[in-house]
Amino acid sequence: MEDYEAEEYELFRRLEEERIDRKGLLKRGVAAGVGLTILSSPASALAMRRRITATPPTKGTELSLKELLAEAKKENHLNTIALPPDWANYGEIMKTFSKKYGIAITNDNPDGSSAQENQAVRSLKGDSRAPDVLDVSPSFGIDGANEGLYAKYFNRNFKTIPRAMKDGRGFWVGDYWGACSIGTNKNIVSNVPKTFKDLLKPEYKNKVALNGSPLTSGSAQAGVYAAAIANGGSLNDVTAGIDFFAKLKQAGNFIPVQATPQTVASGQTPIVIDWDYLNLAYGKEFPAAKWTTNIPADGVYGAYYCQAINATGPHPFAARLWQEFLYSDQGQLLWLKGFSHPARFADMAKRKVIPKALVDALPSPALYAKVKFANRTQINKAKDKVKELWPTKVGS
């Protein structure tokens, strides 16, 4: 086993032994609006019921993949939701699935939040447009499972997913995780910052941005958590992270502009604190910017997302085929190609099936080994603290 494999394996082994409860990054906007509210029509509900001719399995081993595909082909469609094509390589993942199985995908509300995903399950129950599958943050995954929104399903590779990244009941399962990072446009910034401490230097005036506000954005919240770790705080108390951004603003370095692919391409946000897989993707997408990505050594914070199947979705077999695809080696490597760490990374590293080029495209495994994940209680406390202090200390 190569060094990077040993380090990743040790990371996941430690997570499993300590049973770290990584339940919590709010995805693409915390508790954003209620989302889709279209009520189902009797006709669409009847059409959906007619299409379901067999009982969907709860375990991947109950059917062969050939049998599962045959049932999915009868449905001949899959409804996804809140999957931006440029987020963790979802664009290629969806195209590959459709090409491989001949099943078309409708991806609704690609920039939606976890809250909107769960709301769509509620509002579109019985409608042919309801999402079949979801990609939500763990806190929403737990809520959705407890509310009965999700179907129980154990995919074929469920056992190889770290215990800390799955619901033992089978209602949701972690899919990929990322770490907070600092992305830099080297055409504009010659001296690349590598730590949160570096960001306070005068040379970075009017250059540092977050992906939104931590009052509403999970990505921005991650920046506060990482900054807290870097400045003597902890995941139990992120006040130090809020104070850091207050100092950054006072120094004139922090700009209240939401970092997007457009602001990165234009140079409006030369330094961006965001998920590693997004910053790393910018480097590939905008080569002219000479974009580089570093994991801040003084504040390594990470979080994961979860796959779930709508318990009343219109295409239950296609939904299960989607999950089998995502958790196959092929699907997991597509996430890795998008610079995110797939849930089964340790298992694949142990079996030596990960192309070296994909790992070499990521920052040092030694830094990832230091990653800290917040549990749900810590996330809720941090949200309350940000809500209390951010508006007065930093702004909206």
ABEGO torsion letter per residue (X at the ends): XBAAAAAAAAAAAAAAAAGBBBBABBBGEBGBBAEBABBBBAAAAAAAAAABABBBBABAAABBAAAAAAAAAAAGBBBBBGBBAABGGAAAAAAAAAAAAGBBBBBBGAABBAAAAAAAAAAABGBAABBABBBBBAAAAAAAAAAGABBBBBBAAAAABBAAABBAAGABBBABBBBBBBBBBAAABABBBABAAAAABAAABGABBBBEBAAABAAAAAAAAAAAAAAGBBAABAAAAAAAAAAAAAAGABBBBBBBAAAAAAGABABBBBBAAAAAAAAAABAAAGBBBBBBAABBBBBBBBBBBBAABABAAAAAAAAAAAABAAAAAAAAAAGBBBAAAAAAAAAGABBAAAAAABBBAAAAAABBBBBAAAAAAAAAAAAAAAAAAAEX
